[in-house]
Amino acid sequence: MKAVEIVMLPVKDRQQAKEFYLRMGFHVLVEAPDPHGDAWIQMGFPGSDTSISLAAFHAIICQTDDIEKEIQQLKTQGIETGKIDNTPWGRFAWLKDPDGNSLCLHERSL
């Protein structure tokens, strides 16, 4: 893994939360329908590599250049991941820490 890419923040009302973060100086990076019928709202500061997503649950998405290699390295450390999901936005594999917190590996599409 090379960077924390997105921190997903659980919010009750995504549009209300978006307005709050806009007032704080965040910019909308992506706002699009997600497969679950809600809006994917991703926000960040200009020039920053890390962003937030206003979501239904908390998670940390970590960027990787080679998801298969990353999964194999984690497996040698005794950490299991879910299957790799191929999407138009890249490849994702989810896992949980010992306390049940969600983490995700993300390999961007070329």
N, C-alpha and C positions, 0 to 999 in steps of 0.2 A: 504494500500500500504506500502511496506517496503523498496523500493529502486528505484532510477532511474536506469533502466537496460540499455537502449539504447537511445541515442540521434541521431535522423535521420537528416542528413545534406543534403540539396538539392545541387546537383552538376550537371554540364552540361555534363561532361565526367567522368564516374565512374573509368575507367582504369587510366586516367590521375590523377584524385584525389587520387586514391590508391597509385600511385607512389609518389605523394607529401607527403602523410601521412606516407608512409614507410620511406622516407628520414627524417621525423620528429621523427622517433623512434617507431611508432605504428607497431603492428604485425597484420597480417591477421588472424582473428579467424574463419571466415566462408566466403567462396566464392562459391556460388552455384546458379544455375538458379532459378529465382523466377517465380511465375505463370503468370506474365505479360510479360515474354520474356526477361527481363533484368537480370543482375546478382545481387544477394543479396551479398553485400560486407560489412562485419562487421569486425571492427578493434578495437584494444584496446592495453593497456599496460599490460605486464605480471603481474599477481597477482591482477589486478584491477577488481572490480565487475561491473563497468560501461564501456560501449563501445560506439562506433559510428557506424552508418550505412550510407554508401554513397548512397543516394536515389534521387528520383525525387521531393520530398517535405519534409518539416520540420515536425517533430513530436517528442514527448517524450514518450517513452515506460516505464511504471512503473510496477515493478514486484509485484505480489500478490500471496499468497498461496491459496486463496479461492475467485475466481472471482465472484461467485454468492453473497457471503456475502459482498464483496466490492461494487458490484452494488447496493445492497439493502441499504447499508450505504450511498452511494452517493445519492440515490433516496430520503432518509430522509432529505438530505441537499438541495433538489431541483435540483439536477444534473441528467440529463438523459444520458444514454449511448445507443449505438447501440446494435444490437443483438450480442450474443456470437458466434464467429467463431471458430469451432474446426478444428485444422490443425495438421499435424504431429509434429509441433514445439511447440504445446501447444494451449491454448485457449486464444482468443483475443476479446476485446470489445473496440470500439473506441468512443470518445467523443470530443467535441470542447469547448474551453473556450469562454468567452464573445467576444473576439477579433478574433475568428475563428481559433486559433491555435489548431492543432491536438494533442490529448493525447490518449494513449492507455493503457489499462490494459492487463497484460500478466500473465497467470498462466501456468507454465511450465508443460510439460508432464512428467509423472512419469516413 
